[in-house]
Amino acid sequence: MYSDVSSCNTYNYGDALYWDARYVQEAESFDWYQRYASLRPFVRRYIPTSSRVLMVGCGNALMSEDMVDDGYENIMNVDISSVAIDLMRRKYEHMPQLNYMEMDVRDMSFFPDESFDAVIDKGTLDSLMCGGDAPISAARMLGEVSRLLKPGGIYI
């Protein structure tokens, strides 16, 4: 069912099936754009280590693990892919600072308003902009990010 990633294209980026297939094929950790070491100066400058952080579209990246190693204490990771979330839950079950939840960033109604001090997005908005109904998907995601940030919170 998930073995043929060749049929996946940019128009599937908002679809969980695309990402499930991709993570079955490419289970090795992958950080989009930059690793934490490159982003650390910006993250540390704007997000205190005691912050409650939401990592949207976490995939199978090492960013959250690296942030915990750097002193961050509370990171909620969400992704639309059940495959990625299952992989990461098993991998990090020993790290109580990291939580993983399957969730579509266009509807994060599970969380109450003003739940997070910071939201980090390393490619999720870009992915939605490559999919069908891009403007609507982007607006929904950004509306949810805005709703979830505490006053004075930051979106990176």
Backbone as a chain_set.jsonl record, in Angstrom:
{"seq": "MYSDVSSCNTYNYGDALYWDARYVQEAESFDWYQRYASLRPFVRRYIPTSSRVLMVGCGNALMSEDMVDDGYENIMNVDISSVAIDLMRRKYEHMPQLNYMEMDVRDMSFFPDESFDAVIDKGTLDSLMCGGDAPISAARMLGEVSRLLKPGGIYI", "coords": {"N": [[0.809, -1.197, 0.0], [1.893, 1.323, 0.811], [4.233, 1.347, -0.613], [4.829, 2.465, -3.141], [6.205, 5.255, -3.91], [6.666, 6.68, -6.141], [4.429, 7.649, -7.421], [3.789, 9.847, -6.006], [3.54, 13.361, -5.874], [4.159, 16.929, -5.982], [1.611, 17.874, -5.575], [0.494, 16.326, -3.664], [1.321, 17.032, -1.164], [-0.177, 17.99, 1.009], [-1.434, 15.819, 1.932], [-1.934, 13.061, 4.008], [-1.402, 10.423, 3.159], [0.602, 10.657, 1.212], [2.809, 11.457, 2.804], [2.948, 9.327, 4.647], [3.68, 7.234, 2.899], [6.142, 8.209, 2.046], [7.638, 8.221, 4.466], [7.689, 5.519, 5.034], [9.294, 4.617, 2.966], [11.607, 6.19, 3.335], [12.884, 5.999, 6.049], [14.997, 6.897, 7.572], [16.261, 9.503, 9.652], [15.58, 12.909, 8.845], [16.242, 16.291, 8.373], [14.614, 19.089, 7.283], [15.776, 21.778, 5.321], [17.673, 23.086, 7.411], [19.839, 21.889, 10.028], [19.535, 21.705, 13.635], [21.841, 22.82, 14.802], [22.604, 24.89, 13.066], [20.42, 26.564, 13.247], [20.275, 27.173, 15.886], [21.318, 29.68, 17.084], [19.226, 31.503, 16.504], [16.94, 30.268, 17.542], [17.637, 30.04, 20.278], [17.868, 32.737, 20.892], [15.259, 33.753, 20.713], [13.52, 31.962, 21.939], [13.053, 30.94, 25.094], [14.491, 28.287, 27.104], [12.679, 27.182, 28.854], [10.24, 27.359, 27.652], [7.032, 26.341, 26.366], [6.893, 24.504, 23.568], [5.688, 24.124, 20.261], [6.162, 21.963, 17.668], [5.506, 22.005, 14.438], [4.602, 19.754, 11.871], [6.618, 17.792, 12.291], [7.761, 15.459, 11.262], [10.348, 13.081, 10.764], [12.506, 14.312, 11.859], [15.529, 15.387, 13.562], [15.525, 17.661, 15.04], [13.928, 18.315, 17.383], [14.945, 16.527, 19.308], [17.59, 17.437, 19.408], [17.11, 19.966, 20.44], [16.181, 19.342, 23.019], [18.518, 18.197, 24.024], [19.895, 20.535, 24.214], [18.734, 21.79, 26.311], [15.986, 22.397, 26.263], [12.705, 21.876, 27.518], [10.041, 21.1, 27.048], [8.457, 19.971, 24.462], [6.052, 19.714, 22.065], [5.322, 17.686, 19.444], [3.894, 17.574, 16.27], [2.426, 15.895, 13.487], [1.062, 15.103, 10.282], [1.404, 12.578, 9.382], [0.874, 9.312, 10.294], [2.718, 7.278, 10.256], [5.222, 8.566, 10.602], [4.794, 9.667, 13.164], [4.381, 7.358, 14.757], [6.912, 6.134, 14.462], [8.56, 8.076, 15.696], [7.501, 8.275, 18.289], [8.158, 5.763, 19.331], [10.955, 5.861, 19.097], [11.635, 7.95, 20.858], [10.562, 7.362, 23.345], [11.79, 7.294, 25.787], [12.336, 9.902, 26.428], [10.954, 12.231, 28.247], [10.524, 14.907, 27.732], [9.707, 15.191, 25.18], [6.838, 14.979, 23.208], [4.567, 13.326, 21.039], [2.149, 13.617, 18.474], [-0.312, 12.614, 16.194], [-1.57, 14.77, 13.84], [-3.322, 17.169, 11.908], [-2.135, 20.184, 10.791], [-3.848, 22.113, 9.965], [-6.041, 21.925, 11.478], [-5.948, 22.084, 14.625], [-7.515, 21.769, 16.843], [-7.58, 20.231, 19.095], [-5.895, 21.333, 20.966], [-6.163, 23.896, 23.423], [-6.834, 27.474, 23.101], [-4.044, 29.728, 23.076], [-1.944, 28.007, 23.968], [0.798, 27.613, 23.654], [4.157, 28.833, 23.922], [5.855, 29.147, 21.82], [5.997, 28.409, 18.325], [7.397, 26.273, 16.016], [8.258, 25.877, 12.671], [9.51, 24.081, 10.136], [9.177, 23.848, 7.324], [6.598, 23.027, 6.883], [4.542, 24.88, 6.213], [5.494, 25.578, 3.679], [5.161, 23.112, 2.383], [2.355, 22.856, 2.416], [1.77, 24.97, 0.736], [2.432, 23.929, -1.688], [0.478, 22.173, -2.281], [-2.928, 21.103, -3.104], [-5.559, 23.554, -3.012], [-3.98, 25.556, -1.851], [-3.885, 28.365, -0.84], [-6.065, 28.347, 0.958], [-5.416, 26.221, 2.674], [-2.994, 27.183, 3.767], [-3.908, 29.499, 5.058], [-5.595, 28.38, 6.978], [-3.764, 26.877, 8.517], [-2.043, 28.936, 9.475], [-3.886, 30.459, 10.87], [-4.502, 28.683, 12.929], [-1.978, 28.472, 14.158], [-1.692, 31.113, 15.071], [-3.854, 31.217, 16.86], [-3.031, 29.376, 18.77], [-0.732, 30.41, 19.904], [0.554, 31.98, 22.802], [-0.018, 35.305, 24.143], [2.454, 37.465, 22.954], [3.931, 35.363, 22.091], [6.027, 33.426, 19.817], [6.484, 32.705, 16.357], [8.403, 30.715, 14.404]], "CA": [[0.0, 0.0, 0.0], [2.721, 2.522, 0.904], [5.549, 1.118, -1.195], [5.077, 3.172, -4.386], [6.289, 6.694, -3.708], [6.837, 7.31, -7.445], [3.198, 8.331, -7.818], [3.642, 11.045, -5.191], [4.06, 14.578, -6.485], [3.987, 18.085, -5.12], [0.2, 18.116, -5.295], [0.089, 15.456, -2.569], [2.001, 17.44, 0.065], [-1.115, 18.207, 2.099], [-2.131, 14.546, 2.108], [-1.247, 12.13, 4.912], [-0.946, 9.228, 2.431], [1.895, 10.977, 0.609], [3.853, 11.455, 3.839], [3.08, 7.952, 5.139], [4.469, 6.496, 1.907], [7.513, 8.724, 2.072], [8.333, 7.787, 5.679], [7.928, 4.08, 4.903], [10.435, 4.488, 2.05], [12.774, 6.927, 3.828], [12.719, 6.0, 7.504], [16.141, 7.554, 8.215], [15.976, 10.884, 10.067], [15.864, 13.943, 7.856], [15.883, 17.645, 8.763], [14.42, 19.984, 6.148], [16.487, 23.056, 5.279], [18.849, 23.194, 8.263], [19.844, 21.17, 11.305], [19.411, 22.589, 14.796], [23.095, 23.547, 15.042], [22.578, 26.12, 12.268], [19.301, 27.402, 13.679], [20.384, 27.386, 17.33], [21.404, 31.084, 17.524], [17.912, 32.151, 16.397], [16.036, 29.611, 18.49], [18.028, 30.432, 21.64], [17.634, 34.164, 21.082], [13.843, 34.091, 20.796], [12.718, 30.983, 22.668], [13.7, 30.453, 26.318], [14.458, 26.825, 27.232], [11.517, 26.785, 29.657], [9.038, 27.569, 26.854], [6.266, 25.226, 25.808], [7.126, 24.646, 22.132], [4.963, 23.276, 19.325], [6.894, 21.713, 16.43], [4.506, 21.58, 13.457], [5.188, 18.991, 10.77], [7.907, 17.33, 12.826], [8.336, 14.367, 10.47], [11.294, 12.248, 11.51], [13.678, 15.167, 12.051], [16.25, 15.352, 14.836], [15.496, 19.002, 15.64], [13.405, 18.32, 18.756], [15.937, 15.836, 20.151], [18.717, 18.36, 19.584], [16.676, 21.038, 21.34], [16.186, 18.781, 24.377], [19.935, 18.103, 24.398], [20.333, 21.906, 24.459], [18.087, 22.306, 27.503], [14.541, 22.622, 26.139], [12.052, 20.971, 28.459], [8.659, 20.755, 26.747], [8.224, 20.12, 23.025], [4.967, 18.925, 21.485], [5.577, 17.48, 18.026], [2.726, 17.085, 15.544], [2.599, 15.624, 12.067], [-0.092, 14.479, 9.654], [1.758, 11.19, 9.061], [0.849, 8.342, 11.397], [3.972, 6.523, 10.179], [6.26, 9.375, 11.252], [4.494, 9.793, 14.596], [4.664, 6.054, 15.382], [8.38, 5.984, 14.503], [9.152, 9.008, 16.654], [7.073, 7.892, 19.645], [8.992, 4.624, 19.759], [12.346, 6.293, 19.196], [11.849, 8.879, 21.96], [9.728, 7.036, 24.508], [12.607, 7.514, 26.977], [12.554, 11.339, 26.613], [9.66, 12.816, 28.63], [10.412, 16.287, 27.243], [9.161, 15.14, 23.826], [5.554, 14.328, 23.007], [4.239, 13.202, 19.618], [0.735, 13.442, 18.228], [-0.752, 12.705, 14.812], [-2.48, 15.906, 13.768], [-3.279, 18.039, 10.735], [-1.895, 21.548, 11.283], [-4.97, 22.97, 9.567], [-7.063, 21.78, 12.519], [-5.304, 21.665, 15.874], [-8.526, 22.103, 17.855], [-7.292, 19.454, 20.303], [-5.229, 22.228, 21.908], [-6.895, 25.134, 23.709], [-6.214, 28.742, 22.715], [-2.885, 30.234, 23.824], [-1.317, 26.846, 24.625], [2.236, 27.496, 23.416], [5.0, 30.033, 23.909], [6.526, 29.221, 20.525], [5.701, 27.416, 17.297], [8.483, 26.158, 15.043], [7.83, 25.276, 11.405], [10.668, 23.991, 9.233], [8.819, 23.408, 5.984], [5.207, 22.611, 6.776], [3.818, 25.876, 5.43], [5.949, 25.403, 2.3], [4.512, 21.912, 1.85], [0.953, 23.176, 2.149], [1.713, 25.882, -0.412], [2.624, 23.129, -2.898], [-0.643, 21.254, -2.417], [-4.207, 21.61, -3.568], [-6.176, 24.565, -2.141], [-2.86, 26.121, -1.092], [-4.191, 29.551, -0.027], [-6.978, 27.981, 2.041], [-4.642, 25.411, 3.624], [-2.049, 28.06, 4.461], [-4.668, 30.371, 5.958], [-6.063, 27.57, 8.104], [-2.621, 26.577, 9.376], [-1.583, 30.15, 10.142], [-4.917, 30.803, 11.837], [-4.318, 27.801, 14.078], [-0.743, 28.898, 14.832], [-2.012, 32.359, 15.772], [-4.752, 30.883, 17.97], [-2.324, 28.582, 19.778], [0.346, 31.16, 20.549], [0.256, 32.87, 23.92], [0.344, 36.687, 23.83], [3.905, 37.655, 22.951], [4.59, 34.156, 21.592], [6.782, 33.586, 18.57], [6.388, 31.699, 15.287], [9.631, 30.685, 13.593]], "C": [[0.852, 1.26, 0.0], [4.017, 2.421, 0.114], [5.834, 1.933, -2.446], [5.036, 4.675, -4.18], [6.389, 7.407, -5.05], [5.592, 8.058, -7.904], [2.969, 9.605, -7.017], [4.228, 12.235, -5.94], [3.757, 15.748, -5.567], [2.534, 18.347, -4.769], [-0.322, 17.239, -4.168], [0.638, 15.921, -1.218], [1.069, 17.713, 1.234], [-1.843, 16.937, 2.505], [-1.31, 13.59, 2.979], [-0.706, 10.911, 4.171], [0.398, 9.461, 1.746], [3.008, 10.836, 1.644], [4.027, 10.069, 4.441], [3.952, 7.136, 4.194], [5.923, 6.932, 1.933], [8.286, 8.227, 3.286], [8.513, 6.276, 5.729], [9.176, 3.86, 4.043], [11.718, 5.072, 2.636], [12.686, 7.071, 5.338], [13.867, 6.697, 8.237], [15.808, 9.01, 8.515], [16.404, 11.875, 9.002], [15.373, 15.285, 8.384], [15.783, 18.509, 7.515], [15.204, 21.272, 6.374], [17.766, 23.071, 6.106], [18.701, 22.311, 9.492], [19.791, 22.193, 12.441], [20.678, 23.411, 15.016], [23.132, 24.871, 14.277], [21.513, 27.096, 12.747], [19.392, 27.817, 15.148], [20.474, 28.855, 17.733], [20.052, 31.8, 17.5], [16.934, 31.574, 17.412], [16.355, 30.07, 19.903], [17.741, 31.911, 21.914], [16.165, 34.471, 21.374], [12.98, 33.144, 21.62], [13.478, 30.514, 23.902], [13.538, 28.932, 26.45], [13.264, 26.334, 28.039], [10.194, 26.899, 28.888], [8.347, 26.258, 26.507], [6.264, 25.44, 24.303], [6.252, 23.659, 21.358], [5.772, 23.182, 18.049], [5.881, 21.175, 15.422], [5.189, 20.878, 12.286], [6.544, 18.437, 11.145], [8.558, 16.252, 11.971], [9.217, 13.478, 11.319], [12.602, 12.992, 11.77], [14.268, 15.031, 13.455], [16.154, 16.675, 15.605], [15.022, 18.989, 17.096], [14.36, 17.637, 19.72], [17.115, 16.766, 20.438], [18.352, 19.51, 20.519], [16.636, 20.56, 22.79], [17.621, 18.669, 24.877], [20.51, 19.476, 24.752], [19.573, 22.561, 25.61], [16.592, 22.566, 27.409], [13.799, 21.503, 26.85], [10.687, 20.463, 28.037], [8.357, 21.02, 25.274], [7.127, 19.146, 22.593], [5.209, 18.883, 19.981], [4.316, 16.939, 17.367], [3.083, 16.883, 14.074], [1.357, 14.916, 11.556], [0.146, 12.992, 9.375], [1.75, 10.295, 10.296], [2.128, 7.522, 11.416], [5.083, 7.281, 10.896], [6.03, 9.444, 12.76], [4.782, 8.476, 15.32], [6.165, 5.817, 15.522], [8.98, 6.828, 15.63], [8.727, 8.695, 18.085], [7.931, 6.753, 20.174], [10.43, 5.062, 19.996], [12.609, 7.114, 20.464], [10.997, 8.595, 23.186], [10.465, 7.272, 25.826], [12.848, 9.002, 27.282], [11.217, 12.011, 26.953], [9.463, 14.259, 28.161], [9.75, 16.351, 25.861], [7.843, 14.375, 23.81], [5.223, 14.369, 21.523], [2.762, 12.915, 19.448], [0.45, 13.574, 16.728], [-1.81, 13.8, 14.729], [-2.253, 16.666, 12.47], [-3.151, 19.476, 11.24], [-2.993, 22.523, 10.884], [-6.124, 22.891, 10.559], [-6.401, 21.205, 13.767], [-6.219, 21.975, 17.055], [-8.391, 21.267, 19.123], [-6.704, 20.345, 21.394], [-6.089, 23.46, 22.166], [-6.121, 26.366, 23.219], [-5.041, 29.064, 23.644], [-2.18, 29.14, 24.624], [0.208, 26.841, 24.565], [2.928, 28.854, 23.43], [5.64, 30.237, 22.547], [6.031, 28.105, 19.617], [6.852, 27.447, 16.311], [7.976, 25.358, 13.848], [9.026, 25.276, 10.46], [10.269, 23.417, 7.873], [7.363, 23.032, 5.81], [4.382, 23.604, 5.958], [4.209, 25.771, 3.954], [5.266, 24.203, 1.648], [3.049, 22.187, 1.514], [0.809, 24.096, 0.939], [1.937, 25.165, -1.742], [1.438, 22.21, -3.172], [-1.873, 21.909, -2.988], [-4.789, 22.576, -2.545], [-5.142, 25.259, -1.269], [-3.236, 27.354, -0.269], [-5.095, 29.231, 1.162], [-6.236, 27.19, 3.108], [-3.693, 26.274, 4.439], [-2.779, 28.949, 5.464], [-5.161, 29.6, 7.176], [-4.919, 27.273, 9.069], [-2.195, 27.822, 10.158], [-2.607, 30.662, 11.151], [-4.788, 29.972, 13.103], [-3.066, 28.181, 14.865], [-1.012, 30.152, 15.655], [-2.874, 32.089, 17.007], [-3.997, 30.206, 19.11], [-1.216, 29.336, 20.5], [-0.183, 32.021, 21.697], [0.572, 34.314, 23.49], [1.868, 36.871, 23.955], [4.669, 36.426, 22.467], [5.219, 34.377, 20.24], [6.566, 32.408, 17.636], [7.646, 31.805, 14.438], [9.432, 29.659, 12.513]], "O": [[0.555, 2.19, -0.75], [4.833, 3.341, 0.171], [7.004, 2.088, -2.797], [3.977, 5.296, -4.264], [6.215, 8.625, -5.104], [5.69, 9.0, -8.691], [2.05, 10.366, -7.319], [5.284, 12.128, -6.563], [3.167, 15.575, -4.5], [2.255, 18.987, -3.754], [-1.472, 17.393, -3.756], [0.424, 15.242, -0.214], [1.52, 17.664, 2.379], [-2.76, 16.974, 3.325], [-0.133, 13.347, 2.71], [0.36, 10.41, 4.528], [1.238, 8.563, 1.704], [4.02, 10.181, 1.397], [5.156, 9.668, 4.721], [4.858, 6.429, 4.635], [6.829, 6.102, 1.848], [9.452, 7.851, 3.168], [9.418, 5.797, 6.411], [10.012, 3.014, 4.361], [12.797, 4.508, 2.453], [12.436, 8.165, 5.843], [13.721, 7.052, 9.407], [15.146, 9.674, 7.718], [17.435, 11.715, 8.348], [14.22, 15.406, 8.797], [16.755, 18.646, 6.772], [15.275, 21.783, 7.492], [18.855, 23.068, 5.534], [17.591, 22.022, 9.939], [19.979, 23.39, 12.225], [20.593, 24.583, 15.382], [23.64, 25.867, 14.792], [21.689, 28.311, 12.661], [18.668, 28.707, 15.594], [19.765, 29.261, 18.653], [19.766, 32.613, 18.379], [16.192, 32.312, 18.061], [15.454, 30.449, 20.651], [17.411, 32.286, 23.039], [15.86, 35.345, 22.186], [11.845, 33.473, 21.964], [14.448, 29.767, 23.777], [12.561, 28.363, 25.962], [12.878, 25.172, 27.913], [9.139, 26.566, 29.428], [8.983, 25.213, 26.372], [5.712, 26.423, 23.808], [6.101, 22.504, 21.756], [6.044, 24.197, 17.409], [5.444, 20.029, 15.528], [6.211, 21.337, 11.777], [7.512, 18.592, 10.401], [9.784, 16.138, 11.953], [8.877, 13.157, 12.458], [13.665, 12.382, 11.886], [13.593, 14.617, 14.397], [16.665, 16.774, 16.72], [15.662, 19.598, 17.953], [14.564, 18.119, 20.834], [17.575, 16.866, 21.576], [19.187, 19.972, 21.297], [17.019, 21.302, 23.695], [17.908, 19.007, 26.026], [21.487, 19.574, 25.494], [19.742, 23.753, 25.862], [15.982, 22.931, 28.414], [14.198, 20.34, 26.799], [10.203, 19.484, 28.605], [8.041, 22.145, 24.886], [7.256, 17.93, 22.735], [5.29, 19.923, 19.328], [3.732, 15.964, 17.841], [3.914, 17.592, 13.505], [0.68, 14.214, 12.306], [-0.803, 12.239, 9.157], [2.528, 10.499, 11.227], [2.58, 7.111, 12.485], [5.804, 6.703, 11.709], [6.969, 9.295, 13.541], [5.373, 8.49, 16.399], [6.636, 5.359, 16.563], [9.801, 6.349, 16.413], [9.53, 8.841, 19.006], [8.375, 6.777, 21.322], [11.048, 4.674, 20.987], [13.672, 6.993, 21.074], [10.738, 9.496, 23.982], [9.831, 7.433, 26.869], [13.49, 9.33, 28.28], [10.436, 12.325, 26.055], [8.345, 14.771, 28.195], [9.294, 17.408, 25.424], [7.749, 13.265, 24.334], [5.559, 15.33, 20.831], [2.185, 12.095, 20.161], [0.906, 14.514, 16.077], [-2.812, 13.771, 15.445], [-1.123, 16.787, 11.998], [-3.975, 19.929, 12.034], [-3.06, 23.635, 11.408], [-7.065, 23.682, 10.497], [-6.311, 19.988, 13.934], [-5.764, 22.386, 18.122], [-9.032, 21.572, 20.128], [-6.966, 20.152, 22.581], [-6.68, 24.01, 21.237], [-4.92, 26.301, 22.96], [-5.046, 28.72, 24.826], [-1.861, 29.32, 25.799], [0.85, 26.137, 25.345], [2.372, 29.869, 23.012], [5.935, 31.368, 22.158], [5.694, 27.011, 20.07], [7.24, 28.51, 15.827], [7.352, 24.308, 13.998], [9.497, 26.332, 10.036], [10.982, 22.57, 7.335], [6.933, 22.746, 4.693], [3.603, 23.195, 5.097], [3.35, 25.864, 3.077], [4.844, 24.274, 0.493], [2.565, 21.794, 0.452], [-0.172, 24.003, 0.202], [1.663, 25.725, -2.803], [1.407, 21.535, -4.201], [-1.878, 23.096, -3.315], [-4.543, 22.436, -1.347], [-5.389, 25.521, -0.092], [-2.926, 27.387, 0.922], [-4.912, 29.78, 2.249], [-6.396, 27.445, 4.301], [-3.595, 26.12, 5.656], [-2.317, 29.129, 6.59], [-5.143, 30.124, 8.289], [-5.074, 27.398, 10.284], [-2.01, 27.758, 11.373], [-2.235, 31.235, 12.175], [-4.943, 30.483, 14.212], [-3.088, 28.21, 16.096], [-0.6, 30.237, 16.812], [-2.646, 32.667, 18.069], [-4.293, 30.439, 20.282], [-0.806, 28.94, 21.591], [-1.211, 32.689, 21.583], [1.354, 34.516, 22.562], [2.473, 36.473, 24.95], [5.899, 36.431, 22.431], [4.976, 35.393, 19.59], [6.476, 31.26, 18.072], [7.92, 32.841, 13.833], [10.325, 29.443, 11.695]]}, "num_chains": 1, "name": "protein.A"}
